[in-house]
Amino acid sequence: MKLLRSVRLISSLVVSVLLAHSAAASDDLLLAARDAARLGDRAKLERIAPEVQGHALDAYVEYWLFQIDLKREDADPAAIKSFLTRNEGSYIAERMRGDWLKKLGKDQLWAEFDAEFPAMVQPDQEVACYALQSRHARGDQSVLDDAMPLWLTLVEPPESCYPVFEALIMEKRVLADDVWARVRRQFEANKLAAGRYTMNYLPASQTPDARTAQTVSDSPMPWLVRLPAAFGASRMNRELAALAIGRIARNDPLAASEQLRRIEGELQPGEKGWVWSQIGWQAAFRHMDEALQWYANAGDAPLSDEVAQWKVRAALRAQEWGVVRATIEKMPPALAEQPAWTYWLGRSYKAGGQTEAANNLFLKLAGQPNFYGNLADEELGRVITTPPKAEPPTVEELAQLADTPGVRRTLALLRLDLRIEGVREWNWVLRGMSDRDLLAAAEVANRAGFYDRAIAAADRTRNEHDYSLRYLSPYSEQVRPAASNQSLDDAWVYGLMRQESRFVTNAKSTVGASGLMQLMPATAKWVAKKIGLRDFHHGQVNDTEINVLLGTSYMRLVMESLDNHPVLASAAYNAGPGRARKWRAADRELEGAVYAETIPFTETRDYVKKVMSNSVYYAALFNEAPQSIKSRLGVIGPRVAADPKAEELP
């Protein structure tokens, strides 16, 4: 026991020394350099650069200088190449190379582009399209084959992709049918400006004028009303009519269905089928009972990935297992093989008495530490447990990992609250790590107090695991008593907190939620008043104790307003109690997993699944006993009239 304490002490000292070493130069100067970079103040950056030599982030200052030079069109290629050579393999070199390739591509300096591009590890779409342009400029005709899949999938492309699309048009690889298909896909994705731009690729006889296209996207009902009786003779008018009804469906599927029935005699089968699929999709999104019938009206019309997934969700709520099965089996393989649809296809087989086929699908997911892996395990009669704990990293493993340049840069960035850059640097460092290195990285981040990065590393292990790092439970002296005072399951509280902030105390969302439990200002103020917290002001919301007090108090209030059901309360915590209540079925019970699967908001749907899976593992760790996700998901009762007290919940 004494030896173990000594090892822990030594390893902690190693990490502390390395952290101190990374902060040897002035952090204040580094932050001043960052501010100068944001303002484009090259002179100030030049003055600071020599003074931060030896700082873990000195390469960032040099990179910021190059960014200014690239904008001013006076970057020195030799200096950039020297920077890339000196920093090869690092995240900052990857960023620099990406910026340089975009400049070379924009200037069409293809020889230089081709020399540098192979070193790019993770090119973004803009760079990837410049690479396609370069191949086309060299006369590589196979580039058109590689570009074709982008025609339908890349609905809002960067500018570098448009010359590639124009090459597809010029080479007649894309014809009018393909152009209209792309326009439909862009309207479906609500990328209206991009869809109107795509119309310019149509033959002259089918190209609407800009004003008409704008009216169809922005004021579809008045445009439809003015359509002449025999509009069906013109493909352009038929396609525009289909788009207009699709736009109406986004706000009122019933009105859209009435408009379609009025004019469907003028439409071709493919056009009519697409519009019915759009109406069915929007109805499914709103949990309307008519959704499956409107989908059925679409016949064999091809469905986009999003539209097909919502057809399955509508069928799940209606318990139409045959439709679930048929729809998933028609999905493209890459979509059908996703965990959600593998699991629900297995359930459809099980409902149809095909137990062996169902179990074969469940076995593909079993053991995976996620929502569908948990559900598949239980379908196979297995309980959910945490795997055996790996041997902790040795002092040598910790020291070697902590001395990695990328790790030193990450810790310095996080220490300076440059979180976006720190997260990117950390994710880059973790690529290709062995399990031992990942466990060491998780422990280094944990000891430095960067719990979100510890979780990010521990989450990636493949064979050796430490679930006490993967499901960290810091701040227990605040969280456990607060949960107990509110009669809340501490595993659920931690599961929700892990998803909300990954235990970053100063986390702030794009909509203004703050702290460990991501409280919105209005919610925090309302809860403070409700529980009688005197002299509360929003500046206190990032205080750990106050944040946890307000967050757990709100969880209790939400639970009480929603049948004390953790699935409903989790949805409410993310999207609001009114929405969580509205998403219940009107006249029947829903399996908890079906309710979660059919939440309309992508963010909330993903959130609820992760919170519930998290809570299973926290419970397994806290209670040292096997767990069941199905018992936690339970059954969601039908929608009932809201309690007047619940209505006041923010």
C-alpha angles and dihedrals in degrees: 000000000000090000091052091052090050092051091050091048093049093047091048090052090050091054092045092051092050092048090050090049091053089054095049094113121057115288088195091061091049091053090047088054090051091052091048090051091053090052094045091240100157095171092058091046091052090053093049098043097078091047094058096050107133094028113125088242101045090115089060091060090053090047091052089054090054091049090058091047092051091054090049092049092236104103116144109233092203092053091049091050090050090051091050092049094049093048100034114157095020128116092242090055090052090052092047092049091050092051091047093049090052089053092048091047093048089051090044092234091155100170091056091042092052091049092055104033098077090063092059109105102189110017115191121226094268092056092041091056091049086054089054090049090052093052091049091050088056090053096254102157093186087073089079091059090053092047097051096079089056091059093078102021101047098068098166106028128184116252092260090069097057096077087053091052090047089053089055089053094046092049090048092239087128119049134179093281090055092047093052090046089055092047090052091049091051093048089048089054089048091243092137100161090050090048092051090049091052089057087071088072091063124103111271092253091058101039113107118213115257094253093054092047090050092050093050091053098040106029105022100157098057089046092051092049090056095050112123116246094248097044090128091082089075119067090203092058093045092052092045090050090052091050092047093054090047088055092050090050091061089069104023119014092181093055089046091053090052092051092048093051088051094057107019092107088070095052129088117241094255092050093046092047092052093051093049089051089053092050091047091050094052091045091051090050088056093043092242117169091227093062098096093046091052090048088051089053087061090067113189095343110145113257126214116234093260094047092047092050092053090050088058091048092051089050091049092055090048091044089234096153094174091060090046090054098043093047096049092046089056094050119107108268094248090056098039090052094059111114094249095056095038088056097045092045087054090051090051090052090048091050088053093052096255095129098162093051089047094050092049088059093044089052089060089062102031115119095019110132096234142086096278094040088054092049093046091051091055092047086057091049095254126137122227116249137158116257122248112289115254122235108275117253115273124240088255093051091050093047094048093048095045090052092057109117093229091052092049090050092049094051091047092050092049092046088055090047091244086139101163092054090042094054092048092048091049094049089051092050093051094057112119095357119154119240090257091054092046091052090049091048090050091051093047091051091044093053090047089055095246095128097169091058091046089055092046090056097042090048091064101059114118108189108002114055142181108191091183085069095037089052101032118184107198125165090038091153088065102029102047097051092043091052091047092049090055094043090241127150103254090211089060092045091052091043090055094043092050089055095042101051112347083236096297101149095202096041113143125187127217089256094051104263112149144202138003093323096035099235121189114229094245092047093049091049092047094049092046089055092044094055094040097248101167126216092009116168129178093250087074095059093093092051102110097224094045093045093051092045092052094041097050091043089054091047090055093049091048092047092052091051093050108049092274087280115152094206092055091042092050091052090047093050089057103034106017133270094265093059094044089054093045092054092063117100115264099227111012145045121264127209107247092240091052091050090051092046093052100048103130097219111079093209094050093044091054091042096054093048092051095044092052094046090046091052091055092057094043089052090049090052097043096043098031089223137110116270141208122219092192092060089053093047092047121159126314112221123222122280114277135184109288121254106248089230091056092055091069092060110112 
